[in-house]
Amino acid sequence: MSERKVRVRFAPSPTGPLHIGGVRTALYNYLFARQHGGDMVFRIEDTDSNRFVPGAEDYIIESFKWLGIKFDEGVSFGGDHGPYRQSERRDIYRKYVKQLLDAGKAYIAFDTPEELTAKREAVQNFQYDAHTRMQMRNSLVLGAEETQRLIDAGEQYVVRFKVEPGEEVHVKDIIRGDVRIMSDILDDKVLYKSADDLPTYHLANIVDDHLMEISHVIRGEEWLPSAPLHVLLYRAFGWEDTMPQFAHLPLLLKPDGKGKLSKRDGDRLGFPVFPLEWHDPKTGDVSSGYRESGYLPEAVINFLALLGWNPGTDQEILSMQELIDQFDLSKCSKSGAKFDYIKGQWFNREYILKTDDAVLAPAFDQILKANGIDAPIERVQAVVGMMKMKKINFIKELWPLCDFFFIAPTYSADDKFTRKNWKEGAAADMDALYHLLESLDDFSIESQKAVVDAWAAETGKKPWNPWRVCLVGTGKGPDMYELAAFLGKEETLRRMKAAIEALH
C-alpha cells in the first residue's frame, strides 16, 4: 500500500431496490477500507432524473444499517467532501465541463435524437468518434460563432469527450492485471446534457472521485468497458498522478452459471435478490427481501463475501472482523460466481446455531403471535433453545415443529404415530407413570429422570414413545424430560390424563 490514505466509495443510483450484487460490491469496499484503516464514502449518483424512484435512497441506507455495513461519510452521514448527492453538485460539474471545452478536450454537439437515429440506419455499426464526428452537427464543424448562436437561441446540446485515435490505453486493475484497449474502439461519450444541466455518469464519476480523494474504485465487472474512457478523462484533467486504483469484481451469475443473476431468477427459484422487502411505488409490486425471509444479517454477509473471493483455507464461517482481517482484493476471482442460494440457506442455519437464543426469540415470538399464541418471552426463548438444533434454515420453520409446546395435541387411535406406539398395555403404563409424576414435588429434569429411570429399570417398562403420544401427539419434539419440565407438572399431567381417557 502507498502512503496515500485509503478512501473508497459506494455510489448507488436511487432508481429502485438495492440488488444483492450491489450489496456484495459495497461489502468488498467496506472490508478493504476497514482492513487498511481507511474511509468509506456513501454517494448518491442521481444524475438520471428520469429514473429516480421515491423511497429508494432511504431503502438503500436502511439495508446497510441492517447488514452492519457502516459508512464514514456521505449522504445522511456528513463529511468534509460534500455535497454527496450529485444533483446538488451542478455548479461543480459546469466548471469541469468548461475546463475540458477550453482545453479542446471536449466539444459541443447539437445532433438531435432523430438525426442520430437516421445516421445509425444509414451507416452500419455507426459510432460517434474521430472517424465520423466531422460529418455531424457539432462545434468542431460549425465553428465557435455558430455554436454560440445556437446556444443563445436555446437549442439543446450535449458535450462530448474528444477521444483521439491510435492510443493504447492501460487500465491497471488489481484483480485483472494490465488491461489494454486501443482508443480507436472508443466513441466520443456524452459528458453533459444541457436539457437537465447535469453531467452523465462518466464525468460526474471522475470529478467526484477526484474531489473526494477516492484512492480505490472497487466496482462490478460491467464497468470495465468504461474504465479506458475514465483513464483518458483523468489524463485530460491532468489528474493521472492521483487517479484511483481500479478493481473490477466478477459478476454474480444465475445459480446454473448461465448469465447474470436477476430478480426473475429469485422469483422462479424462490429466493430473494434484495436485502429488504421492496414495495414498488409505481407498480405496487412487492419483492421479497433477505431480512423478511428470515435471514440473519451476519449470515448474508458471510455468504456474499465468499461469492467471488475466498480466504485460501477451508474455513467457511467467518465473522465480519475475520473477513476484514483476511480479505485480499487480489485474490478475487476473475470469472463470475454462481449464486448458490442453497448454500446461503446453509449459512443461515449455521448462524442460527451460533446465535444466542435471546437474540432469536423475538423473531419466533412474532410467529407465535401470528398464530394466536401469547407466551412470556422467557418461554419463547427456552423453546428456541430446545428446538433450533433441528434441521431448520429459518426461525419461521420452528412453528410446525414445536406448536405442541403451546397447543395440546388431539388424540386419535387412527393416527399413524399413535397406532404404532400406543400398544396394548400403554394406557396402564401411562396411568402408572401419571401417578409417579404426580407424587413429585420437584418437577425438574433431574428429579423426573431419577425417579422415572429407576421405575423403568425396575419394571422393564419402556414408557418413552407412549409418553410422547400423550405430550406431543407425534414423533417430533425434544427429550421427554426436557419437554415435561417446560410444560410443567400441571399441564403434563393434564395431557397424560386426556390421552389415557381418549385412547383407553
N, C-alpha and C positions, 0 to 999 in steps of 0.2 A: 504494500500500500504506500502511496505517496504521502507527503505531509499534509496535503490538502484535506480538509475535513470532509468526511463522507456525508453527503446530503442526497437523499433520494426522494422521489415523489410518486404519489399515486394520483392520477388525474382523470377521473371518470367524467363522462358526459351525462347530464341528468335527463336521459331520454327513455328511462324505464327502470326496471329492476336490475340489480347487480347480478350478472351471470357468475356462476361458480368459477369459471376460468379467470374472471377479473379478481375474484377473491384470492385465488392462488397467486396471481401476479402481485397483489398487494402484500400477501403473506411473505413472498420471497423478498420484496423490498424491505419489509419490516425486519425479517431475520438478518438481512445483510446490514441494515443500518444499526441494529442493536449489537450485532457482533463487533462492529467497528466503532462503537461509541458515537454513532452519527445521528443525524436528524431525519425524520420522515415528514414530508410536507403533503398536505391534502389540498389539492387544487381542483376546482370545478371548471371543466372545459365546455362552456355553454355558448360557443360562437355560432352554433347552428340553431338559431332561434325557432325555426320551423319545427324542430323535432323535440322541443322542450316539453316535458311531461310533469305536471304539478305533483308534488309529493316525492319525486324520485330522489331529490337531494337528501331529504330527511330520512328516506328509506336507506340510502347508502350509509349514512352516518350511524343509524341505529344498527345496521348489520355489523359494522365493525365494532361497535360497542358490545354487542352480544358475543362476538367472536374473541374479544380481548386483544384486538389489534389497535394499538394506541398511536395517535399522531402527535407530533411535537408542535406543529404549527399548521395554519391553513384556515380554510373556511370553517367557522364556528370554533376554531382553536386559537385564533390570534397569531401574532408574529410580526417580525420586522420587515417582511418582504412582500407585503400585500399591496393592493387588494389581491385576493387569491381566487376570485371569480372572474373569469376572462371578460365577461360582459361589462365589467366595471373598469376595464383597462384600455378602453378605446383610445384615449389620448396617447398612451404609451405606444400602442401599435402604430398609430399615424406617424409618429416621429421616426420609427424604424422603416416604415414603408417609404417615406420621403428620403431617408438616407440611402436606400437601395436605388431609388429612382435617380437621385442626384449623382450617384456614382456610376450610373449606366449599367447597373447590375439587374435592373428590372425595367419594365415598360408598361405603358397603359394600353389596354385593348378594348375596343368598342364592339367587337363581334357579338351579334345577338344570338340567342339560342337557335333561332331559325336559320341564321347564316351558318352556324356551326354544324347543324344537322344536315344542311344541304351539302356542305363540304364533305362530311363523312359519307354521305350517299354517293357523292361523285368520285371520291378518292378512296380506294381500298386501303384499309388499315391506316386511315388518316391519323396523324399525330401533330399537335401544335408544337413545333420545335424549330431548330435552326434551319431546317430544310423547307419549312412551309410558312414561317412567320412573316416573310416579306410578301406573301400573297394575301395576307389578311388585313383587317381594318384596325391598325394599331398605330401607336405613336412613332414607331420605327419607320413606318411607311408614310404616315400623314404629316409628320413634322411637328415641331413644338407649337407653332401658331395655330394650326388647325385643331390640334389636340386640345389646346386651351379653350378655343372657341366652342368645341363640343362639350367640354366640361362646364363652361359658363352657361351653355344652353340647357344644362340639366340632363344631358344624355348619360345613361348609366354605363359604367365601365368596370373593368376588373384590372388589377395589377398582376402581371405575370413575371415570374422569375426568368431571367435570360440565361439559359443553360448553354454553355459553349461546348461544341462538339470536340471529339478527339482527345478527351482527357480520361485517364484511368483513375477512378475514384476508389479509395481504400476505406472500407469500414472495418475498424478493428473491434472485433466482437469477443467478449470474454468467453462465450460458450462456443462460438463457431470459428474462431480464429480470424484470419485476414480475408475478408470478403471483398472481391474486386469487381467493379462494374464499369463499363465504358459509358461515358456521359452521352454518347450518341443515342442510346436507347431511352434516355430520359426526356420527358416532354417539359415544356415551359409551364410549370404548375402555377395555378392561380393562387396568389398570396393574400389578396384583399378584394373585397367587393364593395362598390360604392352603394349598392342597393340597401344594405343594412349597416354600412360603416363599420364592418367587422372583418378581421382577418380570417383566413381559413386556418385549419388545424396546423398546417406546416409552419406558417410564420409565427403564429401565437406560441406554438410549442417551443420553437427555438428561442424566441425572445424571452419567454417566461423562464425556461430552464437556465438561460444565461443570467438573467437578473436575479433569480432566486438561488443562484450559485449551486445548481444541481451538479453533483460530481459523477453520478452514475445513473444512466437511464436503463431501467430494467423493465422490459415490456414484452408483449406477446410477439410471436413469430410473424404475425400478419403485418407488423410494421417494418419488417426487414426490407421489403422493396422500397420503402420511403427513406430508409437510412442514407443512401447515397445523396439524395436531394438535401437531406438535413446537414450532411457533412459539407456540401457545397454552400449552403446558407451560412454555416458557421464561418467558412472561409471568406465569403462575400462581406460579412460584417467585420472581419478581422479578429474573430474570436477563436481561432483554431487552437491557440495555446491553452485555452480554458474549456475546450469542448469536453462534454461528459464522456466517460467510457460507456460503451453500449453492451448490453446483454439481451439477446432476443430469445425468449423462453419457448420451449416446444409447445405445440398445440395440445389441448385436451381433446382426445378423439372419442368417437362413439364407442360403446362397450365392445363392439366387434372390430374396432380399429379402422373402420371404413368411413372416413370423413370426420369433419369437425363436430364436436358434441353440440347438440341443440336442445331447445326446450321440448321439441317433438319427441326426442329420444326418451326424455324423462317421462313425458305423458304416456308414451307407448309401453314403457317397461316399468313404470310405477316408482320412479324416484325423483326427488326434487333437483332442479338445476339452479335454484335461487336460495340464498341463505335464509331469508324470511319469506313468509307468505306475502304475495303481491296481489293487490286489488287494482286492476287496471282502471283508471278513472275515465278512460274513453269508451271502453267496451263493456266494463263491468265484470270481465272475466277474473276469476281467482286462480292464481297459480300457487302450488304448494311450496313450502319452504322447509329447510332443514330444521329450524327451531320448532315449528309447529308439528313437524312429523315425528318429533321425539328424539332428535339427535342432541347429544351433549356438545357444546362448542369445542371442548378440548379434543373430542373425537374427530370432528370435522377438520380442525387444524392439523392434527396428526395425519389423517387420511390424505388431505390435499398436499401436505409437504412432501409426501413420498410419491406423488404423481409427477414424474419428470426429474426427480433427484432422489438419491439415497445416500446414507452416511458411509457406505462401503463396508458395513457389517451386517450381521443377521438381526440386529435389533430393530424391532418394528414399533414398539410403544415408546414414544419419545415425548416428554413434556415440552412446553414452549421453551423453557430455559435450555433443555438439552438440544432442541432444534437450533436455537441461537448459537450455542457453543459449537455445534458440528457442521452447520450449513456452509457450503462451499459452492459458489456460483459456477466455478469452472468445471464442477462435476455434474452439472445439469446435462440431461440428455439432449442430443441434437434432434432426435426423432420424436414424434408425437407420443403422448402417453394415453393408453387406453383407460377409459373411465370405468374402473371395476367397481360398480355400485354395491355389489355383494360384499366386496372387501370393506367398503365403507360401513356396511351394517355390522361386520365383524368388529371393526374398530369401536363402534358404539357399544357393542356388548362388552368388550374388554374394559371400556371406561366406566360402564355401569358397575362392573365388578369391583373396580378400584375406587369408586366414588363413595364417600361417606353416606350412610343411609339417611341421615338427617338432611342432606342436600337433595336426595332423590325424592324424599317423602312428599313435598308439596306438589310435585307433578302427579304422583299417584293419588294424592288427596283430591285433586281436581277431577280425576277419572271416577273416583268413588262418589263424589258429589253429583256428577253427571248421571250416575246410576242410582241416585236416591239414598246414598249412604253417608251419614254424617258421623264420623268417628273422631275421637281425640287424636291429635297429630302423633302422640307417642305410640298409639296402637298402629297407626298407619305406618310409622317408621319401623316398628317391630315386624310387620308383615313384609315390608320391602326387604328387610334384613334376612328373613327366613326364606324368601322366595326368589330373590334376584339371582341365586345360583342356578336356577332352572335355565334352560336354553332359550333365553329371550334376547332379542336385539334392541327392544324398546320397552320403556316402562309401561306403555299402554297395553302391552301383551300380557301384563300381570293379571289383569282383571279376570279373564276367563279361567286362569289357573288358580285363582285364590278367592273367588267370590264366596266360598264356603266359610271363610273367616268371619264374614259379616252376615251371611244369609244361611239359615239352617237348611239342610237338604230335605227333599221329599223322598219317601221310601216306597219302592215297588218291587215285589218279588219277581217281576218280569224283567227288571233291569239286568243287563248282561253282567256287570261287575258284581251286583248283589247275588245273582243266581250262582255265580262261580264261587263266591266267598262266604255266603250265608248258608252253610251246610246244616245238616241235622245236628241238633245239639247246640247251635250257635246262640239261640235265644237264652238257653240255660247258662251257657258260659258268660254271656254278656250280663245276665242278671247277677251272677256271682261277682263279676268284675265291678258291676254297678255298686254293690254293697261294700266291696273292698275300698273303692274310691270314696264312697260316701263317708267311710269311717276316718278319712284323713283330715286332720286339722291343717296340715301344711300341704298345699297343693302344688308345690314347686316341682320342676322336672326331676330333681334329685330324689325328692320324697316319693313321688309316684313310682319312679324307676326301682327304687329299693324294695318297695312292697310288691309291686306287680311282677317284677322279675323273679322274686322269691316264690310267689304264688305259682307262676307258670312253671318254674323248675320243679316245684313240689308236686304239682298235679299233672304235669305233662301237657298242659293246655298251650295252645298257640293262638292267643286272642287278637293278634295284630290286624289281620285282614277284616274280621267281622267288626272289630272296634272302628276300623276306618270306614266301614259301611255306615256305622252309627254317626260318626262325626263329620264325614265328608260326603259320603254317598257315591263316590267314585274312587278310582285308583290314584288320584293326584294328591298332592299335599306334602307337608314336611313330616319329620319324625313325629310319632303319635304323642309322645310325652310333651314335646315342644308345642304341639297343637293344643293339647288339652290344657296345658298351663296357660297358654294365651287365651283360650276361651273362658277359662276359669271353672271352678268346681260346679257352680250352679248351672251354667249353660252346657257343660259337658254331660252332666247327669240328665239334664232335660232332654238332650238329643238322644242319649242312650235309651231312656225310657220310651221316647217316641218311636224309636226304631224297633225295640222289643215288642211293643204293642202292635205296630204295623206289620211286622214280619213273623210273628209267632206261629 
